[in-house]
Amino acid sequence: MSGAISRHKFAKPEPVEVVPSQAVSVERVAALVAALRAPAQSVVGLKALGLNQPTLQRAIDRVWQEAELTKLRPPVRAQADALRESLRDSDMLAATITRGFNARHSDDFPYVAVKVEMSDGTTLSICSTSQQAFMLPWKDGNGVASYNTAIPDAIQVLLPRDAANRERLHGPIRDFQLDQMLEEGLAEQVGRLRAEDQAGPALRALDARFKVSNVAPMPPFEGEGPFLAADLQLHDTPSNLVLSTRLPLRQGALIAGRHDIARIVSALTLAQSAPALATRIKALPSRPFIMNDRFGWEWLNPKTVDQFLAQMSALGRLPELKAHPERMRGAVMVLEGRDPIYWIALPDHRAVLWKQYTKKPGGPGTMRCASVPMGDEEGAGASMDDLCLGVVYDAYGHPQP
């Protein structure tokens, strides 16, 4: 069993502590084996978490007050009231809390892994990188997640008192943790309520063209705004391909609605019409493929285009784009996975497997290269955190020599 911490925003934790061999009781080992062999539990058990109805209802009231849902306009307030009433149902609450275990924050990368070797040569394994109480969910060797608290219960009694992350494996759940999980679990519904209240015309314009999720109004910042943030998909988009955008508003409507919608449709269409990239997306349905639309650190802004052309030139590829950068107009960048692989979909339907965040050394035809420029910070993107691959696929999905 091991604990780890990492500071790179995409980094996977690396074990830094391995618990030494120790004698333990047969009963404790049997409890661990039983927990690992139990069927995966897809929803949390509220009682197992030590949560009763009065505690949960008080937490919901705190979330309602913090989100100011009692101040919504009357038609939207009625929707909020209906949502609040639905949360008196135990099954609805359990589903909400389960979603809440997805809440994440930066600079905290706990990791616990257990492997049990049986006398017949078979093995059982479980691990978790969760930041939440009991480190739920736990994933087995096949990646199947379980919210069974018997797993952390069995693990924590086997760990020394000072073992890394041991304190995460038991309760009680504190009020701030419960509030955080409820906020995460209700984020989709609350965001939509607030969007309907503050930007109804904009929301309806997006709903008419896209599958919309994670929508929320955003106040002005850096002298611009307000905005409507949303994750968008076309109705035929694979579920793991999402475009995240932040669109400017005026009096609740999109300022450049027709133009923005057309641009986003073109970007999503292009990503799906580059055969090599489309095949990759469909082949890995559980892996996220993210497109950032003109906001955030990682999107195909002019600085990133210049870096792409320079790095591909250094690899001796796509010389025509270096000579004619205008042919990049309309290209999009797609990030695959949490330790991202960077894809570029070109307007002529070629796809480029550009580079990947990895510490692996370069091999023939590859090179260590600078990471994607992040914002306007001086020197941003200068660290050699990526491995440039530069694989170009033609418009039929075949790799080019």
N, C-alpha and C positions, 0 to 999 in steps of 0.2 A: 504494500500500500504506500502511496506516495503523495506528496504535496508539492505544488509548484506555483510560481508567479511569473508573469511575463509582462513586458511593457509595450510591445508592439501591438498596435490596435487589431491586427489580424492574426497575431501569433498564437500557435497552439502551445499549451503548457508542456514543459519538459519536467520529468520527475527529478526532484532534488533530495528526496528523503525516502529511503527504503527501510521499512520496519524490520529489525533483526529477527532471527529465528527465536521462537519462544514456545514454551509448553503451555497449552490451553486445554480446557476441559472438553471432553467429548460432547457434552451437552451444547456448549457454545458453537463448536464446529458444526454439529448437527443442525442447529438453528440457522446458521449461515447457509448451509447446503439447501435446507428446505426453502429458505427465502429466495435463493437463486433459481431453484427449480419451480417455484410457484408460477402460475400463468401471469403474464404481464397484466398489470392493472392500468387501464387507460385514463382513469379519472381518480382524483384524490379522494380519500375518505376523510370527511370533515372531523369525525370523532377521533380518528387515528392521529390527526394533526392537533388534537386538543382544542378544537374550535366548536363552541356551542352557538345556538341561534342568537342569544342576546349579544354576545361578543361580536358576531358577524354583522348584526343589524346596526350596532353602534358604529362599526367601521364603515359601513355603507353610508350612514348619515354623515360621517366625517368627509368621505369622498364627495358626496353630493354638495356639501357646503363649500369645500375647496374648489370644486368645479363651477360653483355658482349656478347650478342647474335650476334652482328655484327662481332665478331671475330671467329665464328665457321668455320669449314672447308667447302669449297664450296658446296658439296652436301647437307650438313645439313643446311647450311646458306640459301639455297633455301627453305627448309621446314620452317625455321624461318620467312623468308620473306612472305611466303604464310599465315602463322599464323597472322603475323602483319597486312597484308592486310585484313584478315577476320574480324579484330577487328574494321574496319570502319563501319561495319553493326550494327545498333542499337540493334537488337535482340541478336546478338552474344555478344555484350558488356553487355547487361542486364543480360544474363545468366552467364557471367564471374563475374560480380560484385556480383550477387546473391551467387555464390560459395564463393566469398571473404568474405562474412559475417560469414563464418565458422572459420575465423582466431581467434586463441586463444593465450593468453600468461599467464604466471604464476603470482601468488600473486594479482589477481584482480578477484573478484567474485561478480559482481553486481547482484542484485535481485530486481525485482519489480513485485508485484502480485496485481491484482484487482479482486474483486468479487462484482457483482451487484445482489441484491435481488429484484425481481420484485413483484408487488402487488398480482399477481396470484400465488405466491409461487415458480415460476421458478427462476433459477439463471443463470447468465452469468459470466464466469471467463476467465481470461487471465493472462499470466505471461511471464517473460523473464529473462534469465541469460546471455544474450548476452553482450559482451564487445564492440560491434561495435556501430556505429552511429545509433541513434534512437532506440537502443537496439533491432534492427531487427535480427532474426525473433521473433515474438511473438507466443506463443502456447496456444491454448484454452484448456478447460477441458478434451478434448479427445486426446490432444497431437498433434493436427493438427497445422502446422506452417503457419504463414502468414507474408508477407513482406509489408503489407498495412501501410503506414505512417500515415494514419488517426487514427490508434490506439494510437501511442505515442503522436500525436498531441492532441488528446482528453484527454489523461491522464495528460500530463504535465500542462495543464491550470487548472486542479483541485488540483494540489499539491502546498503546501506552497513554497515560494521562496527558503527556506533553506532545503527542503526535500532531503533526500539521493537519489542520482542518477537522480535528476530532470534534471541536465544539460546534461545528456546523451540523453534525449528524443527529442532534437531538433538540427537543424543544426547550422551553415553550416558544411559540411564535410571538414576537413582540408586536406592539401596536403599529409601529412604523413599518415593520415588515408586512403585516397584514394589509395596511393601507396601500403599500407599494404594489402588492400582488393584486388587490382589487382594482387599483388604477390601471394596471396593465391589462387585467382581464376584461375591463370595461372600456378600454381605450377606443376600440372600434365604434361601439355604440355612442359613447359620449362625444367623440370627435364628430360623428355624423350629426348628432343633435346640435352641436355648436355651429357646425357648418350650415345646417339648415336655418338656424337662427340668424347668423351673421352674413351668410353668402348664399342664400337660397337660389337665386338665378344662376350663379356660377355652378353650384352643385348639380342643378338640373341639366345644365348644358353638358357637363361631363357624363352624367348618368345616361344621357341620350346616345352617347357614342362609345362609352367604355364600360368595362367592369371596373368599378371604383372601390378602393379599400384604403384604410388608414388615412382617411380624409380629415382635415382639421384646419380651421382658420388660424392664421398667424398674424400677430401684430406687426406694425412697421419696425424695421431695424436697419441700421446703417443708412439711414436717410431714404429708404425705399419701403414700399409696401402700402397697405396690408397685402397679404398673400393668402392663397388657398393651397395647402400642401395636400398631395394625394399620390397614391400608387395606382397606376393605370395599366389596364390590359385591353387588347382587342377581344372581341367575343370568341375568336378562334385562336387566341394566344395560348400556348401551353401554360399550365398553372405555375410553372417555376420561372417564367420570364416576366419580369415586372419593370415598368418604367416609373421612377420616382420623380415627381415634378413639384415645382413651387411657382404658381401662376399669380401675377399681379391682379389686384382687384380695385374696382372703383364703385362705391355704393352697392357692394354685394354682388357685382357682376364682373365677369372677366373683361379686362381692358382690351385684350387682343384675342378674344375668344376664337373667332373663326381661324385666324392665322395660327394660334397656338395649337388648336385641335388638329389642324391639317399637318402641322410640323410633327406632332407626336404620332399621329397615324402613320406618317411616312417613316419615322424612325423605327417604330415597332414592326412595320411591314418589311422594311429593309433587313432588320435583324433576322426575321423569319424566312426571308427569301434568299439569303446566302446559304446554299445547300450544306456546306460543311458545318457551319454554325448551327443551323436548324437541326441537323442530325445529332449534333452533340447535345443540344438542349433536350431533345426528345429521348435520347439514350440515358440521360441522368435526371430522371424526374424528381428525385429528392434533393437535388443540388440547386441552390438559387442562382439565377442569372439576372443581374441587376443592371439597369441603365439609369444613369443620373442625367436629368434633363436641365442643363444650364444652371446648376447650383451644386453646392458642396465642393469637396476637394477633388473628386475624381470624375471628370467628364471631359469630352473631347473639345476643350477650349483651344484657342490658338497656340498657347504655350505647349500644350500636350501634343497637338498636331506637329509642331516643330520638332519635339523630342522624338515622336514616332518616326518621322521622316529621317532624322539624323541617325537614329539607331538602326533602322532598316538599311540605310546607306552604308553604315559601318559593317553590316553583315553582308553587303553586296547584293541586296535584294530591292526590288521595286524602284529601279533607277528612274523610270518614267515619271513616278510621282515626285521624286526629288527635283526633276527638271520642270514638272508641271504641277505644282502643289494645288492649283485650282481644281484638279481632278479629285481632290479630297472633299470638296464641298458636298455636304449631305451625308458624309460618312458618320458612323456611330460607333461608340465604344461600349462593350458589354463586359461586365465583371462576372467571372464564374467562380463561385465558391467563396468561403470566408478568407482563405489565404489566396487572394484572387489570381486567377489566370485572366489575362487581358486579351480580349478579342477585338478586332476592328472589322466591321462590315463595310465594305466599299460600295459606292453607288453602282458599280458594274456587277454587283453580286458576288464578287470574290470575297473571301474571308481570310483574315490574317490572324494566326495564333501568335500574337506579338511577344508576350513575356509572362513571367509568373513570379510572384513573391515567394522566394525560397532561398535557403542557404546552400543549396547544392552547388558544387563547382560546375563551371561550364565544360562542355564537351565539344567534339568536332561540329562545326557549323553553328555554335552558340557562343555567347559571351556574357560575362557579368556586366550588368548595366545599371544606370541610375533609375530610381523609382519615379513613378509618375509625379510631375510637379503638383504640389498641394497648395492651392491658393496663391496669394501674391507674396507670401513670406520670402524674404531674401534667402537664397540658398535652398529653398524647399525643393525636394526631389533630387538632391545631389547625392544622397547616400546610395551606395551600390547594393541595394537590397533585392534586386531582381535578377532573373536569368533571362536574357533575351533569346528567344527561340526563332522568331522570324519565319515561321512556316506559312507559306502562301498557298491557298487553295483556289482553284479556278472556279468559274461560274457553274461548273458541274459537280463541285465538291471534291475534285481530285487534287492531291498535293502537287505543286509545280516543282520541277527540279531546281 
